[in-house]
């Protein structure tokens, strides 16, 4: 879509919120398929969702000479094409918010993909009432405000993840093999159960059944914990959950850290209420979080945790100091590598700008002579 068309489509209010005059920009970039903010703008203004980068990090098909190029090579190729066509006036560096993977340190590219969502408005309203009316007690009580802030502004919950590990979503795509019609999605606990339901719904003799490849969000899987203690005699009608004999639902007290009050506790409360009509517990005790000397929460990714083997087998102060020194060296080297890469990029950008100015000066001098 031409940029001018995008600008004409946006309302004045949106132009004011998306344009950044302090950066001397007379236009706004819109990439709805690769930026959450742009996606929201596109939905509000019915703009098409054009995918530029594919799942392998290459320029998507139907983009002319750039199709198939790796994303960073594609960027350089676009710049080179603009320069060759004398459409690029200058290039300046500016600060950006770029998502980076905490493990690989690679730049994350947002992609639009179909997802499974769980409606939360009614469940959240019930969870708020349960706390306000004392059916669910949060201790210390000051965390009630956190509970209300989260649940009174809740959004639908995206429960699907495109990962290799996790609980695979029990939903199946079903369609007659000889039909080109779109598939019907069936929720079932096995392929055979899905086939049985699909046969009754589609009235076809030969049905292809394929389970969705996505897995459940970690917090959805975690929210199933109270149901693991569900006694068979109390399983609600038409519910496919089961549990070992001698289980007990609801539980009594839930003890956990205050940092996952919404991510875990609220989700357990919402699902328990929805599926059974009862809360999974009646009291929540929220404890503090062990932090390191810099006040950071202990994290495997940060490397500021105590090794479980050392807790079990014991360790010496010298060994702990040595391990900490080694971890500090690893992270220091990572930071130095990132700084070196940034310095190299800044130097390259500076040289490019100098070359552009020299070329412009030569062109202006040539024009004056002509």
ABEGO torsion letter per residue (X at the ends): XBAAAAAAABBAAAAAAABBAAAGBABBBBBAAABAAAAAAAAAAGBBBBBABBAAGBBBBGAEAABGBBAAAAAAAAAAAAAAAGABABBBBBBBBBBBBAAAGBBBBBBBBBBBBBBAAAAAAAAAAAAAAGABBBOBAAAAAAAAAAAAABBBBBABBBBABEBBBBBBBBBBAABABBBBBBBBABAAAAAAAAAAAAGBABBBBBBBABBBBAAAAAAAAAAAABBAAABBBGBABBBBBGBBOBBABBBBBAAAAAAAAAAAAAAAAAAAGBBABABBBBBBBBBBAAGBBBBAAAGABBBAAAAAAEBBAAAAAAAAAAAAAAAAAAAAAAAAAAAAAAAAAAAAAAAAAAAAAAAAAAAAAX
